[in-house]
Amino acid sequence: MKKFKFEYTGIYKALVASHKSEKTYIDECKSQLSKIQESAQNVRSAIRMAANEVDKIEELKRRVEDETKKVSDRKEESEDKQA
């Protein structure tokens, strides 16, 4: 019976240590998952902001082209009046 108790105690201690380690790893996994989700949200926000900036750039390009055309048209009108 002494041998059985000795082996049982050893196995029980190993089980408790294993359970404790598993709990620690699970907590660490949850923490890492939370960080990953936060980073993914930041990436989505950055992509959304970049897309908005592209739209703004395109709009500003169109406005510059329109204004350049207006200036060109007025310049031609002015030259036609002088001629």
OpenMM code with the backbone's topology and positions (N, CA, C; nanometers):
from openmm import Vec3, app, unit

residues = "MET LYS LYS PHE LYS PHE GLU TYR THR GLY ILE TYR LYS ALA LEU VAL ALA SER HIS LYS SER GLU LYS THR TYR ILE ASP GLU CYS LYS SER GLN LEU SER LYS ILE GLN GLU SER ALA GLN ASN VAL ARG SER ALA ILE ARG MET ALA ALA ASN GLU VAL ASP LYS ILE GLU GLU LEU LYS ARG ARG VAL GLU ASP GLU THR LYS LYS VAL SER ASP ARG LYS GLU GLU SER GLU ASP LYS GLN ALA".split()
positions = [
    Vec3(0.0823, -0.1200, 0.0000),
    Vec3(0.0000, 0.0000, 0.0000),
    Vec3(0.0864, 0.1260, 0.0000),
    Vec3(0.2003, 0.1195, 0.0635),
    Vec3(0.2900, 0.2339, 0.0709),
    Vec3(0.3395, 0.2715, -0.0700),
    Vec3(0.3734, 0.1693, -0.1482),
    Vec3(0.4217, 0.1924, -0.2841),
    Vec3(0.3111, 0.2590, -0.3681),
    Vec3(0.1876, 0.2119, -0.3543),
    Vec3(0.0749, 0.2689, -0.4281),
    Vec3(0.0540, 0.4156, -0.3907),
    Vec3(0.0587, 0.4459, -0.2605),
    Vec3(0.0410, 0.5827, -0.2134),
    Vec3(0.1515, 0.6721, -0.2675),
    Vec3(0.2747, 0.6232, -0.2704),
    Vec3(0.3879, 0.6990, -0.3215),
    Vec3(0.3682, 0.7313, -0.4698),
    Vec3(0.3300, 0.6299, -0.5473),
    Vec3(0.3075, 0.6496, -0.6907),
    Vec3(0.1881, 0.7428, -0.7148),
    Vec3(0.0812, 0.7230, -0.6378),
    Vec3(-0.0378, 0.8057, -0.6515),
    Vec3(-0.0050, 0.9509, -0.6220),
    Vec3(0.0699, 0.9745, -0.5153),
    Vec3(0.1088, 1.1103, -0.4769),
    Vec3(0.1913, 1.1756, -0.5875),
    Vec3(0.2835, 1.1011, -0.6440),
    Vec3(0.3662, 1.1542, -0.7529),
    Vec3(0.2824, 1.1890, -0.8746),
    Vec3(0.1914, 1.0989, -0.9098),
    Vec3(0.1046, 1.1231, -1.0255),
    Vec3(0.0121, 1.2415, -0.9976),
    Vec3(-0.0409, 1.2499, -0.8764),
    Vec3(-0.1303, 1.3599, -0.8400),
    Vec3(-0.0581, 1.4946, -0.8487),
    Vec3(0.0649, 1.4991, -0.7983),
    Vec3(0.1429, 1.6237, -0.8047),
    Vec3(0.1707, 1.6628, -0.9498),
    Vec3(0.1998, 1.5638, -1.0323),
    Vec3(0.2239, 1.5913, -1.1743),
    Vec3(0.0965, 1.6445, -1.2400),
    Vec3(-0.0179, 1.5854, -1.2049),
    Vec3(-0.1455, 1.6306, -1.2591),
    Vec3(-0.1750, 1.7740, -1.2170),
    Vec3(-0.1548, 1.8054, -1.0914),
    Vec3(-0.1793, 1.9411, -1.0413),
    Vec3(-0.0868, 2.0404, -1.1121),
    Vec3(0.0403, 2.0057, -1.1260),
    Vec3(0.1352, 2.0936, -1.1946),
    Vec3(0.0956, 2.1120, -1.3412),
    Vec3(0.0533, 2.0035, -1.4039),
    Vec3(0.0113, 2.0099, -1.5426),
    Vec3(-0.1121, 2.0995, -1.5572),
    Vec3(-0.2064, 2.0855, -1.4672),
    Vec3(-0.3276, 2.1663, -1.4702),
    Vec3(-0.2939, 2.3146, -1.4522),
    Vec3(-0.2036, 2.3424, -1.3608),
    Vec3(-0.1625, 2.4810, -1.3364),
    Vec3(-0.0953, 2.5396, -1.4607),
    Vec3(-0.0087, 2.4619, -1.5225),
    Vec3(0.0589, 2.5086, -1.6444),
    Vec3(-0.0421, 2.5308, -1.7571),
    Vec3(-0.1362, 2.4386, -1.7695),
    Vec3(-0.2384, 2.4517, -1.8729),
    Vec3(-0.3193, 2.5785, -1.8514),
    Vec3(-0.3563, 2.6077, -1.7286),
    Vec3(-0.4322, 2.7295, -1.6967),
    Vec3(-0.3505, 2.8528, -1.7322),
    Vec3(-0.2217, 2.8502, -1.7015),
    Vec3(-0.1338, 2.9620, -1.7358),
    Vec3(-0.1273, 2.9811, -1.8866),
    Vec3(-0.1124, 2.8720, -1.9616),
    Vec3(-0.1066, 2.8801, -2.1071),
    Vec3(-0.2375, 2.9303, -2.1663),
    Vec3(-0.3486, 2.8853, -2.1108),
    Vec3(-0.4795, 2.9305, -2.1593),
    Vec3(-0.4952, 3.0799, -2.1357),
    Vec3(-0.4544, 3.1270, -2.0181),
    Vec3(-0.4620, 3.2704, -1.9886),
    Vec3(-0.3736, 3.3500, -2.0843),
    Vec3(-0.2550, 3.2984, -2.1124),
    Vec3(-0.1637, 3.3641, -2.2055),
    Vec3(-0.2228, 3.3655, -2.3471),
    Vec3(-0.2863, 3.2560, -2.3874),
    Vec3(-0.3510, 3.2495, -2.5192),
    Vec3(-0.4631, 3.3529, -2.5290),
    Vec3(-0.5418, 3.3660, -2.4238),
    Vec3(-0.6492, 3.4652, -2.4229),
    Vec3(-0.5924, 3.6060, -2.4354),
    Vec3(-0.4835, 3.6299, -2.3652),
    Vec3(-0.4184, 3.7608, -2.3719),
    Vec3(-0.3669, 3.7886, -2.5132),
    Vec3(-0.3030, 3.6896, -2.5741),
    Vec3(-0.2508, 3.7058, -2.7096),
    Vec3(-0.3652, 3.7254, -2.8093),
    Vec3(-0.4729, 3.6520, -2.7916),
    Vec3(-0.5888, 3.6669, -2.8797),
    Vec3(-0.6446, 3.8087, -2.8696),
    Vec3(-0.6519, 3.8599, -2.7498),
    Vec3(-0.7000, 3.9963, -2.7302),
    Vec3(-0.6096, 4.0965, -2.8023),
    Vec3(-0.4794, 4.0773, -2.7932),
    Vec3(-0.3851, 4.1665, -2.8618),
    Vec3(-0.4003, 4.1558, -3.0130),
    Vec3(-0.4200, 4.0343, -3.0623),
    Vec3(-0.4378, 4.0136, -3.2063),
    Vec3(-0.5645, 4.0832, -3.2545),
    Vec3(-0.6721, 4.0697, -3.1789),
    Vec3(-0.7973, 4.1331, -3.2173),
    Vec3(-0.7846, 4.2855, -3.2170),
    Vec3(-0.7149, 4.3373, -3.1182),
    Vec3(-0.6926, 4.4824, -3.1110),
    Vec3(-0.6105, 4.5296, -3.2309),
    Vec3(-0.5066, 4.4545, -3.2637),
    Vec3(-0.4230, 4.4897, -3.3787),
    Vec3(-0.5029, 4.4816, -3.5082),
    Vec3(-0.5860, 4.3801, -3.5209),
    Vec3(-0.6689, 4.3658, -3.6411),
    Vec3(-0.7639, 4.4843, -3.6549),
    Vec3(-0.8191, 4.5298, -3.5447),
    Vec3(-0.9077, 4.6466, -3.5473),
    Vec3(-0.8296, 4.7700, -3.5905),
    Vec3(-0.7074, 4.7843, -3.5410),
    Vec3(-0.6238, 4.8980, -3.5801),
    Vec3(-0.5917, 4.8928, -3.7294),
    Vec3(-0.5664, 4.7745, -3.7814),
    Vec3(-0.5380, 4.7594, -3.9241),
    Vec3(-0.6612, 4.7965, -4.0062),
    Vec3(-0.7778, 4.7493, -3.9636),
    Vec3(-0.9012, 4.7836, -4.0352),
    Vec3(-0.9229, 4.9348, -4.0356),
    Vec3(-0.8968, 4.9991, -3.9234),
    Vec3(-0.9113, 5.1448, -3.9159),
    Vec3(-0.8126, 5.2140, -4.0089),
    Vec3(-0.6896, 5.1659, -4.0112),
    Vec3(-0.5883, 5.2256, -4.0989),
    Vec3(-0.6264, 5.2090, -4.2458),
    Vec3(-0.6785, 5.0930, -4.2819),
    Vec3(-0.7207, 5.0688, -4.4205),
    Vec3(-0.8365, 5.1619, -4.4566),
    Vec3(-0.9306, 5.1765, -4.3650),
    Vec3(-1.0452, 5.2644, -4.3889),
    Vec3(-0.9983, 5.4094, -4.4061),
    Vec3(-0.9053, 5.4518, -4.3210),
    Vec3(-0.8531, 5.5883, -4.3307),
    Vec3(-0.7771, 5.6077, -4.4613),
    Vec3(-0.6992, 5.5085, -4.5013),
    Vec3(-0.6240, 5.5182, -4.6268),
    Vec3(-0.7189, 5.5285, -4.7459),
    Vec3(-0.8260, 5.4526, -4.7428),
    Vec3(-0.9242, 5.4583, -4.8514),
    Vec3(-0.9877, 5.5967, -4.8582),
    Vec3(-1.0168, 5.6538, -4.7426),
    Vec3(-1.0740, 5.7884, -4.7395),
    Vec3(-0.9752, 5.8903, -4.7959),
    Vec3(-0.8492, 5.8739, -4.7642),
    Vec3(-0.7468, 5.9655, -4.8148),
    Vec3(-0.7350, 5.9550, -4.9663),
    Vec3(-0.7443, 5.8344, -5.0196),
    Vec3(-0.7387, 5.8155, -5.1651),
    Vec3(-0.8558, 5.8889, -5.2299),
    Vec3(-0.9737, 5.8769, -5.1711),
    Vec3(-1.0912, 5.9463, -5.2242),
    Vec3(-1.0703, 6.0980, -5.2214),
    Vec3(-1.0139, 6.1487, -5.1118),
    Vec3(-0.9880, 6.2926, -5.1015),
    Vec3(-0.8869, 6.3370, -5.2063),
    Vec3(-0.7841, 6.2579, -5.2272),
    Vec3(-0.6812, 6.2913, -5.3266),
    Vec3(-0.7432, 6.2966, -5.4652),
    Vec3(-0.8265, 6.1983, -5.4982),
    Vec3(-0.8921, 6.1971, -5.6292),
    Vec3(-0.9812, 6.3198, -5.6466),
    Vec3(-1.0549, 6.3538, -5.5435),
    Vec3(-1.1415, 6.4716, -5.5501),
    Vec3(-1.0590, 6.5984, -5.5707),
    Vec3(-0.9495, 6.6112, -5.4983),
    Vec3(-0.8638, 6.7290, -5.5140),
    Vec3(-0.8009, 6.7341, -5.6531),
    Vec3(-0.7635, 6.6196, -5.7089),
    Vec3(-0.7100, 6.6157, -5.8451),
    Vec3(-0.8145, 6.6658, -5.9443),
    Vec3(-0.9400, 6.6208, -5.9269),
    Vec3(-1.0469, 6.6653, -6.0161),
    Vec3(-1.0662, 6.8166, -6.0050),
    Vec3(-1.0616, 6.8659, -5.8830),
    Vec3(-1.0796, 7.0104, -5.8643),
    Vec3(-0.9656, 7.0890, -5.9283),
    Vec3(-0.8427, 7.0402, -5.9153),
    Vec3(-0.7283, 7.1066, -5.9779),
    Vec3(-0.7428, 7.1054, -6.1296),
    Vec3(-0.7835, 6.9921, -6.1848),
    Vec3(-0.8038, 6.9837, -6.3299),
    Vec3(-0.9119, 7.0810, -6.3760),
    Vec3(-1.0218, 7.0883, -6.3000),
    Vec3(-1.1294, 7.1816, -6.3356),
    Vec3(-1.0800, 7.3259, -6.3319),
    Vec3(-1.0087, 7.3607, -6.2273),
    Vec3(-0.9581, 7.4972, -6.2153),
    Vec3(-0.8547, 7.5278, -6.3226),
    Vec3(-0.7713, 7.4295, -6.3553),
    Vec3(-0.6723, 7.4487, -6.4611),
    Vec3(-0.7418, 7.4727, -6.5943),
    Vec3(-0.8479, 7.3982, -6.6190),
    Vec3(-0.9249, 7.4161, -6.7436),
    Vec3(-0.9885, 7.5545, -6.7465),
    Vec3(-1.0430, 7.5986, -6.6339),
    Vec3(-1.1041, 7.7316, -6.6281),
    Vec3(-1.0010, 7.8398, -6.6585),
    Vec3(-0.8815, 7.8258, -6.5981),
    Vec3(-0.7759, 7.9231, -6.6215),
    Vec3(-0.7359, 7.9222, -6.7681),
    Vec3(-0.7224, 7.8045, -6.8242),
    Vec3(-0.6852, 7.7913, -6.9645),
    Vec3(-0.7913, 7.8541, -7.0548),
    Vec3(-0.9183, 7.8286, -7.0249),
    Vec3(-1.0279, 7.8850, -7.1038),
    Vec3(-1.0274, 8.0374, -7.0962),
    Vec3(-1.0067, 8.0905, -6.9776),
    Vec3(-1.0050, 8.2364, -6.9612),
    Vec3(-0.8848, 8.2983, -7.0317),
    Vec3(-0.7736, 8.2272, -7.0268),
    Vec3(-0.6537, 8.2752, -7.0954),
    Vec3(-0.6791, 8.2812, -7.2460),
    Vec3(-0.7431, 8.1769, -7.3007),
    Vec3(-0.7762, 8.1761, -7.4428),
    Vec3(-0.8740, 8.2885, -7.4773),
    Vec3(-0.9746, 8.3113, -7.3922),
    Vec3(-1.0700, 8.4188, -7.4145),
    Vec3(-0.9992, 8.5534, -7.4157),
    Vec3(-0.9078, 8.5685, -7.3228),
    Vec3(-0.8319, 8.6940, -7.3145),
    Vec3(-0.7468, 8.7137, -7.4390),
    Vec3(-0.6840, 8.6081, -7.4880),
    Vec3(-0.6011, 8.6168, -7.6079),
    Vec3(-0.6865, 8.6444, -7.7305),
    Vec3(-0.8067, 8.5842, -7.7352),
    Vec3(-0.8967, 8.6083, -7.8477),
    Vec3(-0.9449, 8.7541, -7.8505),
    Vec3(-0.9689, 8.8112, -7.7337),
    Vec3(-1.0139, 8.9498, -7.7242),
    Vec3(-0.9030, 9.0454, -7.7667),
    Vec3(-0.7777, 9.0087, -7.7359),
    Vec3(-0.6652, 9.0951, -7.7707),
    Vec3(-0.6323, 9.0851, -7.9182),
    Vec3(-0.6679, 8.9783, -7.9809),
    Vec3(-0.6343, 8.9595, -8.1224),
    Vec3(-0.7312, 9.0215, -8.2156),
] * unit.nanometer
topology = app.Topology()
chain = topology.addChain("A")
for resn in residues:
    res = topology.addResidue(resn, chain)
    for name in ("N", "CA", "C"):
        topology.addAtom(name, app.Element.getBySymbol(name[0]), res)
